């Protein structure tokens, strides 16, 4: 086989190879400029978001709150949302949040019972006990009676 100067061996001429290299180089340059434009756009969007949220001002006004918020976001993004620890913390949080409501209900029930007791003691004389007046005595004392069937 004879080697000729400038022959590539695959039937292509040296001019085609240079055109392909020039096209590849232009394509790399185009991709590089598009990536740089995307980076610039992303940076601008982040600056706009930062101005909208005023993160620097919030950090200066409430550094501990922002630290807790950052820890919470990191915990969620790190996959901690669906762990047993999170379930326990949520159960505890629900119990603590419900505690004031339960306390208010218990205090209301205790006050009503105490007022019923005071009403029963204050000047109210019970008639002699007769078998037929049990429901009347229960109504007078504020005690609900069971339904009669």
MDTraj code that builds the backbone (N, CA, C; nanometers):
import mdtraj as md
import numpy as np

residues = "UNK UNK UNK UNK UNK UNK UNK UNK UNK UNK UNK UNK UNK UNK UNK UNK UNK UNK UNK UNK UNK UNK UNK UNK UNK UNK UNK UNK UNK UNK UNK UNK UNK UNK UNK UNK UNK UNK UNK UNK UNK UNK UNK UNK UNK UNK UNK UNK UNK UNK UNK UNK UNK UNK UNK UNK UNK UNK UNK UNK UNK UNK UNK UNK UNK UNK UNK UNK UNK UNK UNK UNK UNK UNK UNK UNK UNK UNK UNK UNK UNK UNK UNK UNK UNK UNK UNK UNK UNK UNK UNK UNK UNK UNK UNK UNK UNK UNK UNK UNK UNK UNK UNK UNK UNK UNK UNK UNK UNK UNK UNK UNK UNK UNK UNK UNK UNK UNK UNK UNK UNK UNK UNK UNK UNK UNK UNK UNK UNK UNK UNK UNK UNK UNK UNK UNK UNK UNK UNK UNK UNK UNK UNK UNK UNK UNK UNK UNK UNK".split()
xyz = np.array([
    [0.0837, -0.1154, 0.0000],
    [0.0000, 0.0000, 0.0000],
    [0.0886, 0.1223, 0.0000],
    [0.0456, 0.2170, -0.0711],
    [0.1252, 0.3386, -0.0862],
    [0.0693, 0.4479, 0.0026],
    [0.1594, 0.5177, 0.0699],
    [0.1207, 0.6317, 0.1513],
    [0.1475, 0.7583, 0.0741],
    [0.0426, 0.8392, 0.0632],
    [0.0576, 0.9668, -0.0034],
    [0.0529, 1.0771, 0.1002],
    [0.1280, 1.1824, 0.0793],
    [0.1249, 1.2921, 0.1765],
    [-0.0159, 1.3540, 0.1819],
    [-0.0677, 1.3681, 0.3058],
    [-0.1997, 1.4299, 0.3245],
    [-0.3137, 1.3300, 0.3219],
    [-0.2866, 1.2026, 0.2976],
    [-0.3927, 1.1023, 0.2942],
    [-0.4214, 1.0569, 0.4363],
    [-0.5492, 1.0339, 0.4649],
    [-0.5871, 0.9966, 0.6009],
    [-0.6087, 0.8482, 0.6153],
    [-0.6308, 0.7771, 0.5110],
    [-0.6466, 0.6339, 0.5202],
    [-0.7907, 0.5897, 0.5234],
    [-0.8844, 0.6775, 0.5440],
    [-1.0231, 0.6371, 0.5451],
    [-1.1003, 0.6954, 0.4272],
    [-1.0336, 0.7486, 0.3366],
    [-1.0978, 0.8016, 0.2178],
    [-1.1349, 0.9472, 0.2300],
    [-1.1171, 1.0088, 0.3497],
    [-1.1508, 1.1495, 0.3669],
    [-1.0343, 1.2351, 0.3227],
    [-1.0678, 1.3499, 0.2794],
    [-0.9626, 1.4434, 0.2423],
    [-0.9245, 1.5247, 0.3650],
    [-0.8040, 1.5775, 0.3711],
    [-0.7613, 1.6557, 0.4870],
    [-0.8471, 1.7798, 0.5085],
    [-0.9118, 1.8317, 0.4089],
    [-0.9975, 1.9502, 0.4227],
    [-1.1203, 1.9209, 0.5065],
    [-1.1762, 1.8030, 0.4925],
    [-1.2952, 1.7673, 0.5717],
    [-1.2610, 1.7591, 0.7201],
    [-1.1433, 1.7069, 0.7504],
    [-1.1027, 1.6931, 0.8897],
    [-1.0881, 1.8300, 0.9552],
    [-1.0323, 1.9239, 0.8828],
    [-1.0174, 2.0587, 0.9371],
    [-1.1539, 2.1242, 0.9564],
    [-1.2499, 2.1013, 0.8672],
    [-1.3850, 2.1574, 0.8813],
    [-1.4545, 2.0987, 1.0036],
    [-1.4340, 1.9678, 1.0271],
    [-1.4955, 1.9037, 1.1428],
    [-1.4355, 1.9593, 1.2714],
    [-1.3034, 1.9804, 1.2735],
    [-1.2389, 2.0386, 1.3904],
    [-1.2885, 2.1807, 1.4137],
    [-1.3047, 2.2575, 1.3088],
    [-1.3539, 2.3946, 1.3232],
    [-1.4982, 2.3923, 1.3738],
    [-1.5813, 2.3019, 1.3261],
    [-1.7202, 2.2911, 1.3721],
    [-1.7271, 2.2471, 1.5168],
    [-1.6402, 2.1544, 1.5531],
    [-1.6359, 2.1073, 1.6921],
    [-1.5915, 2.2202, 1.7845],
    [-1.4922, 2.2944, 1.7460],
    [-1.4428, 2.4070, 1.8253],
    [-1.5494, 2.5139, 1.8423],
    [-1.6206, 2.5416, 1.7331],
    [-1.7287, 2.6408, 1.7426],
    [-1.8396, 2.5915, 1.8358],
    [-1.8672, 2.4628, 1.8277],
    [-1.9716, 2.4056, 1.9130],
    [-1.9302, 2.4139, 2.0614],
    [-1.8037, 2.3854, 2.0917],
    [-1.7535, 2.3958, 2.2293],
    [-1.7605, 2.5406, 2.2761],
    [-1.7219, 2.6336, 2.1921],
    [-1.7297, 2.7754, 2.2282],
    [-1.8748, 2.8175, 2.2535],
    [-1.9675, 2.7681, 2.1694],
    [-2.1084, 2.8007, 2.1858],
    [-2.1630, 2.7433, 2.3171],
    [-2.1275, 2.6193, 2.3481],
    [-2.1714, 2.5586, 2.4733],
    [-2.1138, 2.6338, 2.5938],
    [-1.9889, 2.6746, 2.5832],
    [-1.9259, 2.7506, 2.6915],
    [-1.9962, 2.8835, 2.7144],
    [-2.0299, 2.9533, 2.6072],
    [-2.0981, 3.0821, 2.6230],
    [-2.2401, 3.0624, 2.6759],
    [-2.3080, 2.9541, 2.6342],
    [-2.4423, 2.9260, 2.6861],
    [-2.4372, 2.8916, 2.8349],
    [-2.3359, 2.8172, 2.8758],
    [-2.3213, 2.7826, 3.0165],
    [-2.2921, 2.9080, 3.0994],
    [-2.2090, 2.9960, 3.0443],
    [-2.1789, 3.1198, 3.1146],
    [-2.3037, 3.2071, 3.1263],
    [-2.3855, 3.2125, 3.0220],
    [-2.5108, 3.2887, 3.0257],
    [-2.6073, 3.2292, 3.1291],
    [-2.6157, 3.0959, 3.1338],
    [-2.7010, 3.0296, 3.2319],
    [-2.6542, 3.0611, 3.3734],
    [-2.5251, 3.0583, 3.3969],
    [-2.4700, 3.0912, 3.5277],
    [-2.5019, 3.2357, 3.5658],
    [-2.4899, 3.3278, 3.4705],
    [-2.5201, 3.4687, 3.4957],
    [-2.6677, 3.4870, 3.5286],
    [-2.7541, 3.4182, 3.4533],
    [-2.8987, 3.4267, 3.4795],
    [-2.9330, 3.3702, 3.6172],
    [-2.8709, 3.2583, 3.6538],
    [-2.8969, 3.1983, 3.7841],
    [-2.8505, 3.2902, 3.8967],
    [-2.7357, 3.3519, 3.8788],
    [-2.6848, 3.4445, 3.9802],
    [-2.7789, 3.5642, 3.9954],
    [-2.8294, 3.6152, 3.8833],
    [-2.9246, 3.7266, 3.8889],
    [-3.0542, 3.6869, 3.9585],
    [-3.1020, 3.5654, 3.9313],
    [-3.2243, 3.5181, 3.9967],
    [-3.2024, 3.5040, 4.1468],
    [-3.0864, 3.4559, 4.1872],
    [-3.0572, 3.4418, 4.3295],
    [-3.0471, 3.5784, 4.3976],
    [-2.9894, 3.6752, 4.3306],
    [-2.9820, 3.8102, 4.3872],
    [-3.1216, 3.8687, 4.4023],
    [-3.2079, 3.8485, 4.3022],
    [-3.3461, 3.8968, 4.3107],
    [-3.4194, 3.8293, 4.4258],
    [-3.4012, 3.6993, 4.4416],
    [-3.4642, 3.6265, 4.5514],
    [-3.4114, 3.6763, 4.6855],
    [-3.2822, 3.7001, 4.6923],
    [-3.2226, 3.7514, 4.8157],
    [-3.2755, 3.8891, 4.8518],
    [-3.2963, 3.9747, 4.7523],
    [-3.3515, 4.1069, 4.7793],
    [-3.4981, 4.0966, 4.8203],
    [-3.5696, 4.0040, 4.7597],
    [-3.7111, 3.9877, 4.7928],
    [-3.7268, 3.9369, 4.9354],
    [-3.6478, 3.8379, 4.9727],
    [-3.6575, 3.7805, 5.1073],
    [-3.5846, 3.8619, 5.2125],
    [-3.4963, 3.9518, 5.1701],
    [-3.4159, 4.0339, 5.2610],
    [-3.3455, 3.9468, 5.3646],
    [-3.2719, 3.8477, 5.3164],
    [-3.2055, 3.7529, 5.4066],
    [-3.1029, 3.8211, 5.4967],
    [-3.0260, 3.9119, 5.4408],
    [-2.9241, 3.9785, 5.5237],
    [-2.9891, 4.0572, 5.6368],
    [-3.0963, 4.1291, 5.6059],
    [-3.1667, 4.2054, 5.7097],
    [-3.2276, 4.1149, 5.8146],
    [-3.2844, 4.0027, 5.7703],
    [-3.3442, 3.9088, 5.8650],
    [-3.2386, 3.8495, 5.9575],
    [-3.1230, 3.8174, 5.9011],
    [-3.0150, 3.7607, 5.9832],
    [-2.9666, 3.8645, 6.0836],
    [-2.9581, 3.9903, 6.0420],
    [-2.9139, 4.0941, 6.1347],
    [-3.0169, 4.1189, 6.2442],
    [-3.1466, 4.1131, 6.2101],
    [-3.2512, 4.1378, 6.3098],
    [-3.2740, 4.0187, 6.4021],
    [-3.2634, 3.8974, 6.3493],
    [-3.2955, 3.7784, 6.4283],
    [-3.1977, 3.6649, 6.3923],
    [-3.0747, 3.6727, 6.4415],
    [-2.9751, 3.5717, 6.4017],
    [-3.0074, 3.4314, 6.4524],
    [-3.0617, 3.4193, 6.5730],
    [-3.0904, 3.2863, 6.6274],
    [-3.2068, 3.2205, 6.5526],
    [-3.3069, 3.2977, 6.5212],
    [-3.4197, 3.2428, 6.4453],
    [-3.3775, 3.1956, 6.3075],
    [-3.2909, 3.2711, 6.2427],
    [-3.2436, 3.2302, 6.1106],
    [-3.1535, 3.1081, 6.1199],
    [-3.0801, 3.0953, 6.2288],
    [-2.9969, 2.9765, 6.2493],
    [-3.0858, 2.8532, 6.2641],
    [-3.1928, 2.8662, 6.3407],
    [-3.2862, 2.7551, 6.3576],
    [-3.3534, 2.7215, 6.2240],
    [-3.3893, 2.8240, 6.1478],
    [-3.4505, 2.8003, 6.0169],
    [-3.3525, 2.7282, 5.9240],
    [-3.2273, 2.7682, 5.9253],
    [-3.1265, 2.7029, 5.8417],
    [-3.1064, 2.5575, 5.8837],
    [-3.1056, 2.5326, 6.0137],
    [-3.0929, 2.3950, 6.0609],
    [-3.2133, 2.3109, 6.0179],
    [-3.3318, 2.3697, 6.0252],
    [-3.4516, 2.2980, 5.9835],
    [-3.4508, 2.2657, 5.8357],
    [-3.4114, 2.3617, 5.7536],
    [-3.4043, 2.3377, 5.6093],
    [-3.2995, 2.2315, 5.5791],
    [-3.1859, 2.2385, 5.6454],
    [-3.0820, 2.1376, 5.6250],
    [-3.1275, 1.9991, 5.6685],
    [-3.2020, 1.9923, 5.7765],
    [-3.2537, 1.8641, 5.8258],
    [-3.3494, 1.8028, 5.7246],
    [-3.4383, 1.8859, 5.6713],
    [-3.5356, 1.8357, 5.5731],
    [-3.4657, 1.7964, 5.4438],
    [-3.3768, 1.8820, 5.3938],
    [-3.3072, 1.8509, 5.2688],
    [-3.2113, 1.7334, 5.2847],
    [-3.1641, 1.7097, 5.4058],
    [-3.0739, 1.5982, 5.4321],
    [-3.1453, 1.4651, 5.4472],
    [-3.2770, 1.4659, 5.4358],
    [-3.3514, 1.3406, 5.4419],
    [-3.4026, 1.3053, 5.5798],
    [-3.4027, 1.3992, 5.6713],
    [-3.4450, 1.3696, 5.8074],
    [-3.5941, 1.3763, 5.8295],
    [-3.6705, 1.4064, 5.7254],
    [-3.8146, 1.4264, 5.7428],
    [-3.8870, 1.2974, 5.7779],
    [-3.8490, 1.1860, 5.7188],
    [-3.9195, 1.0596, 5.7392],
    [-3.8360, 0.9629, 5.8245],
    [-3.7926, 1.0103, 5.9397],
    [-3.7150, 0.9272, 6.0305],
    [-3.7940, 0.9070, 6.1603],
    [-3.7587, 0.8061, 6.2382],
    [-3.8269, 0.7855, 6.3669],
    [-3.8115, 0.9050, 6.4620],
    [-3.6984, 0.9725, 6.4560],
    [-3.6782, 1.0890, 6.5414],
    [-3.7806, 1.1972, 6.5096],
    [-3.8049, 1.2206, 6.3822],
    [-3.9026, 1.3210, 6.3432],
    [-4.0419, 1.2819, 6.3902],
    [-4.0760, 1.1544, 6.3802],
    [-4.2078, 1.1092, 6.4270],
    [-4.2225, 1.1331, 6.5767],
    [-4.1191, 1.1055, 6.6539],
    [-4.1245, 1.1280, 6.7987],
    [-4.1381, 1.2758, 6.8318],
    [-4.0620, 1.3581, 6.7619],
    [-4.0677, 1.5024, 6.7868],
    [-4.2062, 1.5560, 6.7517],
    [-4.2641, 1.5100, 6.6422],
    [-4.3977, 1.5560, 6.6038],
    [-4.5027, 1.5110, 6.7056],
    [-4.4918, 1.3880, 6.7541],
    [-4.5866, 1.3416, 6.8566],
    [-4.5762, 1.4280, 6.9815],
    [-4.4539, 1.4564, 7.0232],
    [-4.4338, 1.5409, 7.1408],
    [-4.4896, 1.6804, 7.1165],
    [-4.4667, 1.7342, 6.9981],
    [-4.5177, 1.8671, 6.9651],
    [-4.6695, 1.8728, 6.9678],
    [-4.7342, 1.7700, 6.9161],
    [-4.8805, 1.7671, 6.9173],
    [-4.9308, 1.7592, 7.0610],
    [-4.8667, 1.6795, 7.1427],
    [-4.9084, 1.6690, 7.2826],
    [-4.8909, 1.8022, 7.3554],
    [-4.7784, 1.8669, 7.3325],
    [-4.7558, 1.9953, 7.3978],
    [-4.8513, 2.1028, 7.3470],
    [-4.8850, 2.0973, 7.2191],
    [-4.9789, 2.1947, 7.1635],
    [-5.1196, 2.1705, 7.2167],
    [-5.1553, 2.0460, 7.2434],
    [-5.2893, 2.0137, 7.2930],
    [-5.3012, 2.0362, 7.4426],
    [-5.1911, 2.0476, 7.5126],
    [-5.1932, 2.0611, 7.6583],
    [-5.2759, 2.1806, 7.7067],
    [-5.2625, 2.3011, 7.6503],
    [-5.3457, 2.4129, 7.6979],
    [-5.4960, 2.3878, 7.6792],
    [-5.5339, 2.3228, 7.5691],
    [-5.6754, 2.2943, 7.5470],
    [-5.7291, 2.1963, 7.6510],
    [-5.6518, 2.0935, 7.6800],
    [-5.6939, 1.9949, 7.7796],
    [-5.7015, 2.0608, 7.9173],
    [-5.6044, 2.1449, 7.9488],
    [-5.6036, 2.2140, 8.0781],
    [-5.7275, 2.3018, 8.0913],
    [-5.7623, 2.3766, 7.9865],
    [-5.8804, 2.4624, 7.9916],
    [-6.0077, 2.3807, 8.0108],
    [-6.0172, 2.2686, 7.9425],
    [-6.1353, 2.1837, 7.9576],
    [-6.1461, 2.1284, 8.0992],
    [-6.0342, 2.0812, 8.1540],
    [-6.0363, 2.0275, 8.2900],
    [-6.0709, 2.1355, 8.3915],
    [-6.0164, 2.2562, 8.3739],
    [-6.0493, 2.3647, 8.4658],
    [-6.1974, 2.4016, 8.4560],
    [-6.2510, 2.4035, 8.3348],
    [-6.3932, 2.4329, 8.3166],
    [-6.4811, 2.3288, 8.3841],
    [-6.4440, 2.2032, 8.3697],
    [-6.5215, 2.0969, 8.4338],
    [-6.5118, 2.1073, 8.5857],
    [-6.3936, 2.1372, 8.6381],
    [-6.3766, 2.1499, 8.7829],
    [-6.4560, 2.2690, 8.8364],
    [-6.4550, 2.3811, 8.7644],
    [-6.5321, 2.4980, 8.8078],
    [-6.6813, 2.4671, 8.8087],
    [-6.7293, 2.3987, 8.7064],
    [-6.8710, 2.3639, 8.7011],
    [-6.9077, 2.2700, 8.8156],
    [-6.8231, 2.1755, 8.8448],
    [-6.8504, 2.0835, 8.9550],
    [-6.8485, 2.1577, 9.0879],
    [-6.7533, 2.2492, 9.1051],
    [-6.7456, 2.3254, 9.2298],
    [-6.8664, 2.4157, 9.2466],
    [-6.9098, 2.4806, 9.1384],
    [-7.0291, 2.5645, 9.1463],
    [-7.1525, 2.4809, 9.1782],
    [-7.1620, 2.3620, 9.1205],
    [-7.2726, 2.2723, 9.1530],
    [-7.2688, 2.2311, 9.2992],
    [-7.1513, 2.2090, 9.3512],
    [-7.1365, 2.1724, 9.4923],
    [-7.1774, 2.2888, 9.5819],
    [-7.1307, 2.4112, 9.5443],
    [-7.1652, 2.5296, 9.6229],
    [-7.3146, 2.5564, 9.6183],
    [-7.3765, 2.5379, 9.5040],
    [-7.5211, 2.5581, 9.4910],
    [-7.5948, 2.4568, 9.5763],
    [-7.5481, 2.3355, 9.5801],
    [-7.6102, 2.2317, 9.6605],
    [-7.5986, 2.2574, 9.8091],
    [-7.4922, 2.3226, 9.8536],
    [-7.4712, 2.3485, 9.9968],
    [-7.5373, 2.4766, 10.0426],
    [-7.5478, 2.5734, 9.9548],
    [-7.5923, 2.7063, 9.9950],
    [-7.7432, 2.7183, 10.0062],
    [-7.8003, 2.6949, 10.1238],
    [-7.9409, 2.7215, 10.1504],
    [-8.0366, 2.6176, 10.0940],
    [-7.9869, 2.5195, 10.0265],
    [-8.0767, 2.4187, 9.9697],
    [-8.0901, 2.3063, 10.0702],
    [-8.2133, 2.2803, 10.1136],
    [-8.2351, 2.1710, 10.2084],
    [-8.2938, 2.0541, 10.1335],
    [-8.2372, 1.9403, 10.1560],
    [-8.2845, 1.8198, 10.0904],
    [-8.4071, 1.7678, 10.1632],
    [-8.5128, 1.7343, 10.0899],
    [-8.6283, 1.6740, 10.1550],
    [-8.5931, 1.5339, 10.2009],
    [-8.6717, 1.4774, 10.2874],
    [-8.6435, 1.3409, 10.3292],
    [-8.6411, 1.2488, 10.2093],
    [-8.5546, 1.1517, 10.2146],
    [-8.5327, 1.0630, 10.1002],
    [-8.6517, 0.9695, 10.0811],
    [-8.7045, 0.9755, 9.9614],
    [-8.8096, 0.8828, 9.9221],
    [-8.7638, 0.8151, 9.7951],
    [-8.8120, 0.6962, 9.7723],
    [-8.7643, 0.6190, 9.6570],
    [-8.8052, 0.6822, 9.5252],
    [-8.9136, 0.7442, 9.5154],
    [-8.9616, 0.8001, 9.3892],
    [-8.8976, 0.9315, 9.3519],
    [-8.8221, 0.9936, 9.4386],
    [-8.7668, 1.1260, 9.4110],
    [-8.6179, 1.1228, 9.3767],
    [-8.5627, 1.0102, 9.3441],
    [-8.4196, 1.0026, 9.3117],
    [-8.3877, 1.0837, 9.1871],
    [-8.4732, 1.0774, 9.0864],
    [-8.4464, 1.1537, 8.9642],
    [-8.4655, 1.3023, 8.9888],
    [-8.5618, 1.3396, 9.0754],
    [-8.5810, 1.4814, 9.1065],
    [-8.4610, 1.5356, 9.1832],
    [-8.4081, 1.4561, 9.2782],
    [-8.2895, 1.4990, 9.3519],
    [-8.1698, 1.5127, 9.2590],
    [-8.1552, 1.4229, 9.1626],
    [-8.0433, 1.4288, 9.0674],
    [-8.0544, 1.5537, 8.9813],
    [-8.1745, 1.5881, 8.9372],
    [-8.1922, 1.7088, 8.8559],
    [-8.1646, 1.8336, 8.9369],
    [-8.2046, 1.8366, 9.0630],
    [-8.1820, 1.9526, 9.1470],
    [-8.0340, 1.9752, 9.1741],
    [-7.9595, 1.8687, 9.1827],
    [-7.8160, 1.8808, 9.2109],
    [-7.7358, 1.9042, 9.0840],
    [-7.7998, 1.9025, 8.9670],
    [-7.7282, 1.9237, 8.8427],
    [-7.6611, 1.8001, 8.7903],
    [-7.6992, 1.6847, 8.8401],
    [-7.6389, 1.5597, 8.7967],
    [-7.7269, 1.5019, 8.6875],
    [-7.6724, 1.4731, 8.5729],
    [-7.7563, 1.4165, 8.4665],
    [-7.8008, 1.2770, 8.5041],
    [-7.9234, 1.2465, 8.4747],
    [-7.9771, 1.1143, 8.5077],
    [-7.9731, 1.0267, 8.3837],
    [-7.9648, 0.8980, 8.4026],
    [-7.9649, 0.8082, 8.2867],
    [-8.1040, 0.8061, 8.2255],
    [-8.1075, 0.7822, 8.0959],
    [-8.2397, 0.7802, 8.0296],
    [-8.3219, 0.6619, 8.0787],
    [-8.4506, 0.6819, 8.0869],
    [-8.5402, 0.5729, 8.1269],
    [-8.6073, 0.5167, 8.0031],
    [-8.6037, 0.3877, 7.9900],
    [-8.6591, 0.3221, 7.8719],
    [-8.7862, 0.2521, 7.9048],
])
top = md.Topology()
chain = top.add_chain()
for i, resn in enumerate(residues, 1):
    res = top.add_residue(resn, chain, resSeq=i)
    for name in ("N", "CA", "C"):
        top.add_atom(name, md.element.get_by_symbol(name[0]), res)
traj = md.Trajectory(xyz[None], top)
